[in-house]
Every structure is written in structure tokens, then in C-alpha cells.
Amino acid sequence: MLDQQQFKKIASHWASGVAIVSAAGGAEGASGLTITSVTSLSLDPPQYLICLDQKSATLAAIRESGMFCINYLKHTQQAVSQVFATKNPEKLEQLTGQTARGVPCVEDALAIIECEVDTIHAGGDHAIIIGNVLSAESEGGDPLVYFRGGYRELTQAI
């Protein structure tokens, strides 16, 4: 059986985009955190899958409100990613935008995807959340990428 450190090391070999998941509601009000566990799931209906720690305040806010927003970060938004990786309540000041249904969002993100919870499944120490896409927009640009424990930028198209 793989121990946690070995698992993290192996998992770090998969490059992924970086996103902020944000939600309204919960005991603390708005909430958000940095994640790399985001994937499109279905075209019909359009769905996304995200994974959050069972102890996450953002998960509690998503459960309460039934809504969340996936904010894909631009390559210039490393600082935003780093602040949302903390529990600092001041990070919520960076959620300057709002979706049509009132979910807080990172206004200048690469893409903003508003979702309504379809189902939540247990997955070990995390919750697997499937969301139905209600709206999505993108202004284009290059994503912030995470690989082997560090931020990366795309260098060229192949």
C-alpha cells in the first residue's frame, strides 16, 4: 500500500490547471479555496466534477447553498491561488464579481463556470461534487499550471 508521501509524489507528476472554487452561504458567508481537482465530466448535460476535503468550509457552503463557481486562473494569478490556499478570511475580498445567481467569483479569471450541485459522493477524506453547468464564460489567455509542487506557465503550442 502506498503511504501518503509516496501518493503525493506520484500525483504531483500530473500537470493540472489551477482554479478557485467559490460559494455563497455557509456559516461564514462566502467561501473559496484553491484546487487542482477539476474536470469536465459530461457534455449532455454539461457537468463538472470537483473534489474538496470533507472538512472544508467551502464544502459546507456548497452543501448549504447548492451552488458553486469554478474560476480558472490565468498564468498571472499565482498570488490569488496562493492566498486562496490559506484560511485567511481576507482572501474573500478578491471575490469581486458575482454570477447571475449571486455566487461570488474571481472577476478577471480565465474562465468562470457557475454550477448547481447535482450530487455529492464520499471519496475517502474528500467529497466528489458533480455540478450541472448553469452558465460559463471565458475571456481567453493562458492558464496557471501546477506541476511537481510548483506553478508553471505554458511555453509553446505543439
C-alpha positions, 0 to 999 in steps of 0.5 A: 500500500502506498503511504501518503508521501509516496501518493503525493509524489506520484500525483504531483507528476500530473500537470493540472490547471489551477482554479478557485472554487467559490460559494455563497452561504455557509456559516461564514458567508462566502467561501473559496479555496484553491484546487487542482481537482477539476474536470469536465465530466459530461457534455449532455448535460454539461457537468463538472466534477470537483473534489474538496476535503470533507472538512472544508468550509467551502464544502459546507457552503456548497452543501448549504447553498447548492451552488458553486463557481469554478474560476480558472486562473490565468498564468498571472494569478499565482498570488490569488491561488496562493492566498486562496490556499490559506484560511485567511478570511481576507482572501474573500475580498478578491471575490469581486464579481458575482454570477447571475445567481449571486455566487461570488467569483474571481472577476478577471479569471480565465474562465468562470463556470457557475454550477448547481450541485447535482450530487455529492459522493464520499471519496475517502477524506474528500467529497466528489461534487458533480455540478450541472453547468448553469452558465460559463464564460471565458475571456481567453489567455493562458492558464496557471499550471501546477506541476511537481509542487510548483506553478508553471506557465505554458511555453509553446503550442505543439 
